[in-house]
Amino acid sequence: MAATAPYYLTATGNVGSANGGDLISIVLTPAAAVATAVVREGGSGGTIILALQAAANGASVQHLFRGLAYAGQLHVTLAGAGVQATVEL
């Protein structure tokens, strides 16, 4: 499956198709507070497939999946003031 345009998140939400797809990567960028991102398959109450944390005022953290197939809706929960995440499917 070809990669789509990345999703840029500044708040918790769903990304991609509810029918599944392939997760390529996620980049978590902190601001003045510690930043966290929890990625779930199957919506907001689904199975956790990744949890990332980045230090306050620190460098971005990236995780490469290189095409992890998922079957349900992906949901990304973000925490931390000014946090940003980029999800590539």
HUVENSUL-V60643 format. One record per residue. N is the residue number from 1. OMEGA is omega as a letter, one per 30 degrees, with the letter a starting at -180 (* if undefined). NEAR is the number of other ideal C-beta (glycine too) atoms within 8 Angstrom. Layout:
{{N:OMEGA:NEAR} {N:OMEGA:NEAR}}
This chain:
{{1:l:5} {2:l:3} {3:l:6} {4:l:7} {5:a:3} {6:l:8} {7:l:10} {8:a:7} {9:l:13} {10:l:6} {11:l:5} {12:l:8} {13:l:7} {14:l:9} {15:l:10} {16:a:14} {17:l:6} {18:a:7} {19:l:4} {20:a:9} {21:l:11} {22:l:10} {23:a:16} {24:a:10} {25:l:11} {26:l:16} {27:l:9} {28:a:16} {29:a:11} {30:l:16} {31:a:12} {32:a:7} {33:l:10} {34:a:9} {35:l:16} {36:l:14} {37:l:15} {38:a:10} {39:a:14} {40:l:15} {41:a:11} {42:l:10} {43:a:9} {44:l:7} {45:a:5} {46:a:11} {47:l:6} {48:l:8} {49:l:9} {50:l:9} {51:l:8} {52:l:11} {53:l:9} {54:a:13} {55:l:8} {56:a:10} {57:a:6} {58:l:6} {59:l:5} {60:l:8} {61:a:9} {62:l:8} {63:l:8} {64:l:6} {65:a:10} {66:l:6} {67:l:8} {68:l:8} {69:l:7} {70:a:12} {71:a:6} {72:a:10} {73:l:11} {74:l:15} {75:l:14} {76:l:16} {77:l:10} {78:l:13} {79:l:7} {80:a:12} {81:l:6} {82:a:9} {83:l:16} {84:l:10} {85:l:13} {86:a:11} {87:l:15} {88:l:11} {89:*:13}}
